[in-house]
Amino acid sequence: MPELPEAETIVQGLAGPVTGQEIQGARILKADVIQGGASAFRNGVLGRSIRQVSRRGKNIVLTLDDAHRLVVNLGMSGRLLHRSHQDPSPPPTHPAVIMELGHGETLVYHDVRRFGRLHLMDAPTYGDWSAGLGPEPLGPRFTAPRLAADLARSVSPIRSWLLDQRRVVGVGNIYANEALHRARIHPQVPASRIPSSAVPALHRSIRKVLRDAIRARGTTLRDYRTAQGDQGSYGTQLRVYGREGEPCHRCRESIQRIVFGNRSAFLCPGCQPPPEE
């Protein structure tokens, strides 16, 4: 599933081409990706201009000129693609929603598995939804002291804690595993048992891995593409995720994969000792 760096990369790719553009048409080919109904969606976006392209966690947010927000969650295989009139690349193979802009340009929501959702929210609804999410890990509210205080109140395994979007928003399984390896913390350590002395390193690691991934335009393992249809290149920099049996770049121990919480976790047994019983 695309995480914060992938969503941020798409936002950066869309901001220039679509900001200020009017949505002149909306073709809904797969209504099941629309939350709230196809008719309400179509009526809500037609004739509206896109004032801003931003992000909340893993979600892409298009702010319209009437203050409604179109929130796009990419699910497992969603893509949000900007296409010019004479785009030479092959057209999307699984378009679900096509929004027609000016000069023959389109904004296409493409989704093979159709687990993603497009939700048009008015300003109060968006405010309530956003308030239910945790702080942005690259924002000013996400500080090491706040992280330490929040961790101290939870016995959840730290990998599970990081995946909870109410705790911190935008971090998924790829970057949680990567940050924990950088901070030398085992994914199954209960959050409250992480020593206060180790929290600043975890805080730095989360922010560092996210920023590095944004610079590389995200991680393409299979479905993710940028707004222009390109692959992200951070996959070559992954230290543990998806590297089971390969040597750790730091200590040369073999990377292990474990499963808990119905999700795979990847770790180095040399750098990330298991929690004490």
Residue pairs with C-beta under 8 A, 6 or more apart in sequence:
1 58
1 74
1 75
1 76
1 172
1 173
2 10
2 58
2 74
2 78
2 172
2 218
2 224
3 58
3 170
3 171
3 172
3 174
3 175
4 55
4 57
4 58
4 137
4 138
4 169
4 170
4 171
4 172
4 175
4 210
4 214
5 175
5 210
5 213
5 214
5 216
5 217
5 218
5 219
5 232
5 234
6 58
6 74
6 218
6 219
6 224
6 232
7 55
7 57
7 58
7 59
7 60
7 74
7 170
8 55
8 214
9 214
9 217
9 218
9 226
9 227
9 232
10 60
10 80
10 226
10 227
11 53
11 54
11 55
11 60
12 227
13 82
13 226
13 227
13 228
14 53
14 60
14 80
14 82
14 107
14 227
15 53
17 82
17 84
17 105
17 227
18 50
18 53
18 62
18 82
18 101
18 105
18 107
19 50
19 51
19 52
19 53
20 49
20 50
20 51
21 49
21 50
21 101
21 102
21 105
22 47
22 48
22 49
22 50
22 101
22 102
23 45
23 46
23 47
23 48
23 49
23 50
23 64
23 99
23 100
23 101
23 107
24 46
24 47
24 100
24 101
24 102
25 46
25 98
25 99
25 100
26 41
26 42
26 45
26 46
26 97
26 98
26 99
26 100
27 97
27 98
27 99
27 100
28 34
28 38
28 41
28 42
28 96
28 97
29 95
29 96
29 97
29 98
30 96
30 97
30 111
30 114
31 37
31 38
32 114
33 78
33 96
33 97
33 109
33 111
33 114
33 116
33 117
33 118
34 41
34 97
34 117
34 118
34 119
35 117
35 118
35 119
36 119
36 120
40 120
41 118
41 120
44 68
44 120
45 64
45 70
45 99
45 120
48 64
48 65
48 66
48 68
49 64
49 65
50 62
50 63
50 64
50 65
51 63
51 64
51 65
52 61
52 62
52 63
53 60
53 61
53 62
53 63
54 60
54 61
54 63
55 61
55 170
56 71
56 130
56 133
56 136
56 169
57 133
57 136
57 165
57 169
57 170
58 73
58 74
58 165
58 169
58 170
58 172
59 71
59 72
59 73
60 71
60 72
60 74
60 80
61 69
61 70
61 71
61 72
61 126
62 69
62 70
62 72
63 69
64 70
67 122
67 123
68 120
68 121
68 122
68 123
68 126
69 120
69 121
69 123
69 126
70 118
70 119
70 120
70 121
71 118
71 119
71 120
71 121
71 126
71 129
72 78
72 80
72 109
72 116
72 117
72 118
73 116
73 117
73 118
73 119
74 80
74 111
74 116
74 224
75 111
75 113
75 114
75 115
75 116
75 117
76 113
76 115
76 116
76 223
77 111
77 112
77 113
77 115
77 116
77 222
77 223
78 109
78 110
78 111
78 115
78 116
78 223
79 92
79 108
79 109
79 110
79 111
79 223
79 224
79 225
79 229
80 107
80 108
80 109
80 110
80 227
81 92
81 107
81 108
81 109
81 110
81 225
81 227
81 228
81 229
82 105
82 106
82 107
82 108
82 227
82 228
83 89
83 91
83 105
83 106
83 107
83 108
84 103
84 104
84 105
85 103
85 104
85 105
86 104
89 229
92 108
92 110
93 110
93 112
94 110
94 111
94 112
95 108
95 109
95 110
96 109
96 110
96 111
96 114
96 116
97 108
97 109
97 118
98 106
98 107
98 108
98 109
99 106
99 107
99 108
99 109
100 106
101 107
109 116
109 118
112 223
121 129
132 166
133 165
133 166
133 169
134 164
134 165
134 166
134 167
134 168
134 169
135 141
135 142
135 146
135 168
135 169
136 142
136 169
136 170
137 168
137 169
137 170
137 171
137 206
137 207
137 210
138 207
138 210
138 211
142 168
142 203
142 207
143 203
144 199
144 200
144 203
147 168
147 199
147 202
147 203
148 196
148 199
150 167
150 191
151 158
151 161
151 191
151 192
151 194
151 199
152 191
152 192
153 192
154 161
154 167
154 190
154 191
154 192
155 190
155 191
155 192
156 164
156 190
156 191
157 187
157 188
157 189
157 190
157 191
157 260
157 261
158 180
158 185
158 186
158 187
158 188
158 189
158 190
158 191
158 194
158 202
159 173
159 176
159 177
159 180
159 187
159 188
159 260
159 261
159 263
159 265
160 260
160 261
161 167
161 191
162 168
162 171
162 176
162 179
162 180
162 206
163 171
163 172
163 173
163 176
163 261
163 263
168 206
170 210
171 179
171 206
171 210
173 241
173 263
173 264
173 265
174 219
174 221
174 238
174 241
175 206
175 209
175 210
175 213
176 187
177 187
177 240
177 241
177 265
177 266
177 267
178 205
178 209
178 238
178 239
178 240
178 241
179 202
179 205
179 206
179 208
179 209
180 186
180 187
180 202
180 205
180 267
180 272
181 239
181 240
181 266
181 267
181 268
181 271
181 272
182 201
182 205
182 208
182 209
182 239
183 198
183 201
183 202
183 204
183 205
184 198
184 201
184 271
184 272
185 194
185 198
185 202
185 272
186 267
186 272
186 273
186 274
186 275
187 258
187 260
187 265
187 267
187 272
188 258
188 260
188 265
188 274
188 275
189 275
190 275
193 275
194 202
212 234
212 237
213 219
213 232
213 234
213 237
216 232
216 233
216 234
216 237
217 226
217 230
217 232
217 233
217 234
218 224
218 226
218 232
218 234
219 232
219 234
219 235
219 238
220 231
220 232
220 233
220 235
221 235
221 242
224 231
224 232
225 231
226 232
235 242
239 248
239 249
239 250
240 248
240 255
240 266
240 267
240 268
241 266
242 266
243 255
243 266
244 255
244 256
244 257
244 266
245 254
245 255
246 254
246 255
247 253
247 254
247 255
248 254
248 255
248 268
248 270
248 271
250 268
250 270
250 271
251 268
251 270
251 271
252 270
253 268
253 269
253 270
253 271
254 269
255 266
255 267
255 268
256 266
256 267
256 268
256 269
257 264
257 265
257 266
258 264
258 265
258 267
259 265
